[in-house]
Amino acid sequence: YAKMSSTVGVAAVTAGPGLTNTVTAVKNAQMAESPLLLMGGAAGTLLQGRGALQDIDQMSLFKPLCKFCASIRTIREIVPTVRKALAIAQSGTPGPVFIEFPIDTLYPFHLVSKEFGVKNPPKGLMGKVVTWYLENHLTNLFAGAWETRDVSPLPVDIPHATDDQVQKCIELVSRAKKPVILLGSQATLPPTPVEDIRKALELLGIPCFLGGMSRGMLGKDSPIHIRQNRRDALKEADVVLLAGTVCDFRLSYGRVLNRRSKVIAVNRDKTQLLKNSDMFWKPTVAIQGDAGSFLLQLSKGLKGHKCPEEWPQSLKAGDETKENANRAKAVEKTDRHLNPLKVLHCVDELMAEDSIIVADGGDFVGSAAYIMRPRGPLRWLDPGAFGTLGVGGGFALGAKLCRPESEVWIVYGDGSLGYSVAEFDTFTRHKTPVIAVVGNDACWSQISREQVPILGSNVACGLAFLDYHIVADGYGGKGCLIGREDEDRLSEIIKSAQRECREGKAMLLNVLIGKTDFREGSISV
């Protein structure tokens, strides 16, 4: 929801296990740079550490994961603490923040005072001391609680490139014959509208590779959007602009960059900006700043200058060659069931222009990333650098609630589906119909494709061709089993699912798929 709405997403959970169940999700939000306010319950202020129900040291768990952590101790702290947390979540590199609310800070005065009262206080001095202490604590807890407080948002601090840094980059790009831009999710962050960034990129005319949330930023068929052969393009490039892109495993830790290339790196986070620069690559210009506003400044400074046309044209020609090969591979027959590439091509051709794609899986989703084309910015949701399986249900729910008019597709592997298939109950209850496409090959294929050649065994990777579509029926949605016998009417089935979705039914297409050699050799490290 935070990514789609360009604001802060909020999660409220119970104490103890409610919070420990969010640890993976909060770490994913941290690595995906999503602004998130997590509000968690806690044992009463006087009962912490005394063996109360669900009482654990929650602050120690979340301090390494969050930009800001606070525990509310009095009612008057709530408003200023929440204002501060919301500003920090959005400032600099966005990320999660955590506020702990002990149960006695959540209930009205008359209920808390009733619970605080000692029914049989000890006699004598000790009884008086205990009674005084409890009354004093209660008074302090609620002191100032009814005073009017400023609830307006605090300013958000966002770093920007300096004029000198921008000018240096203008000079580098103006002399480039073969520049390339790599955009990451950070390029879509507020305050710069993504539509303005798209226009700036089109004016520059520099070929772009899009990753994360920036997928779709240039539309479906832009002449400067290059989808294939990134490694080859980076070998030839004389200037590479990393706009919110990090030199981690996704760029082979920077080893795919040509050492002769001039590299401009822009990132809000200093650590991510310079990741692995001491080993495999070196930035010519490193800017700790907002990638979106930088691209606007760069385009403005290069007004009238355009990248030599033969360079993006040559990369686009390579794109078309590779995509033609992919289409040819999609019509090959597999040993059994359907060719997964054919299924993905068919979905891509039929999905609505306003569709949002949620990626949750390994091998099947890896293939989808090469084939499916988001039609616009903020229309591709994946876990980000943490690679968390199980995001599909939650991400799709957030996307549909944020944009109820859009068609929301979840691309599931049969392994990842197990993590969130129960969310079909949520889709039904909250009237948020989505369409899930499950690539069911009865295998953890991303693991198997490296495990079998290395270890000679498929142990623990084999699943079964189970009836996931029946599960969707049981949760109030509608499921459909699709096998080889349905190949000729695949388009008809998908269109029918779209109609059912528009009428309010969450759909699950359980597609039985076979094996191909597409992406052969890719491994999961």
PyMOL commands that set and color helices and strands:
alter all, ss='L'
color gray80, all
select helices_A, chain A and resi 2-5+17-20+23-31+58-62+75-90+103-105+109-116+125-142+163-174+185-188+194-204+212-214+230-236+249-254+270-273+291-301+310-330+340-350+363-371+392-402+414-420+423-429+445-455+468-474+484-502
alter helices_A, ss='H'
color red, helices_A
select strands_A, chain A and resi 9-13+36-42+68-71+96-102+179-183+208-210+239-243+262-267+285-288+356-360+380-381+408-413+435-440+478-482+507-512
alter strands_A, ss='S'
color yellow, strands_A
deselect
rebuild
show_as cartoon
